Amino acid sequence: MSPPRKAGLGFIVVTLILDVLGIGLLIPILPQLVLELARGQETAAARYVGLLTASYAAMLFLFSPVIGSLSDQVGRRKVLLLSLAGSGLDYLLMAWAPTLPWFFLGRVVSGLTGASLGTAAAYIADVSPPEKRAQNFGLIGMAFGLGFVVGPALGGFLGHYSLRLPFLAAAVLILVNLAWGFFVLPESLPPEHRRPFDWRRANPVGTLLALGKYPVVLGLLASAFFFALGQRGMESVWVLYTMHRYHWTVLQTSLSLTVVGLAAALVQGVLVRRLIPALGERRSFILGGTLAGLTFAAYGLATQGWMLYVILCVGALGAISAPAMQGLMSKAVAPNEQGLLQGGVSSTNSLTMTIGPLIATNVFGVFISPAAPVYLPGAPFFVSAACVAVGLALAVRAFRVSPGAAGATATTAEGPA
């Protein structure tokens, strides 16, 4: 990889870390700030927090295919830099927002600019040779892990002084990163690999139809949906579950989340580069998915809190499934469709951000209530394990239907799909 491409890849990693760090900054302060804007009405504040989360996820779902397809036409650099500019200005807006409608506007804009995550993944696919794409996709997981480790801690620290200060900090970091990217980020998509923008493809349904010519990709996207559904469900009940079952304090739950983030960063940033070349992408995906499913089930069975750390350390290896899956899908589509693909992946993940927590929290509420048919606080984790099992079955079926499709790199498609 040439020095300019290495600099560009480094910028992408920093950008992903800052994107996730910005989300993490809000975790400890968002409920308090919304309560303040709702004038102390706790019931209304809880409803607004849910709506804010849903509005952000809805924008990601709707606009990830748009941004991804746009980057296939104009290139990755312009889309990424414009998204960073919008994100930085948006954090300034939320730092100032005097009322909840302004704050909702800010979260909508955050969803629009966050839709560029798929473009960042497409950039990684552009600059990585096919045999190294899966390893480099592991950088996405590493960035997410580091962002979720640093973000909540920094947000809580700054929020102690002012609930608006974390937004200002995020804005400064992102705008400084924008200035750096303006000078160091080269374009990754050459003109001959671009394709015209088409609204028929630039929506979640259109994306699936456009990718329909790659059966293995559709199968893996369906698999990714169920994997992410299980993951989002686990994340949404982790604090509730550990506080209810093990009587953990806020400090204990925060420590466990920090360990989760560090483990994910270690596996996807370091071990992925050794394991995937040694095992191959398909074996890595199957092994990672199997470990993830068993880990979720083990969380639900653990009778003591310390057991979660043992399970976590072993189960963290399941994180190799995500970059392996990304590598398989990126090889199956043409170079001028990487943005389309990654937009579809981002849109799929954002949909699970809405559905997963709703399923998991309701299952948890049912099985800890006095009216439950059986007291089973670990039920949401068993549901997550079942989701992963369905995802694995769909992936294996896709491999059987198209046994060689994900193993070879597709050539440039002729014209728009």
Helices and strands as residue ranges (DSSP letters): H 3-26, H 30-37, H 42-74, H 76-96, H 100-114, H 117-127, G 130-132, H 133-159, H 165-184, G 191-193, H 204-210, G 211-213, H 215-246, H 250-266, I 267-271, H 272-279, H 281-301, H 305-315, G 316-320, H 321-332, G 335-337, H 338-368, H 379-401, G 405-407
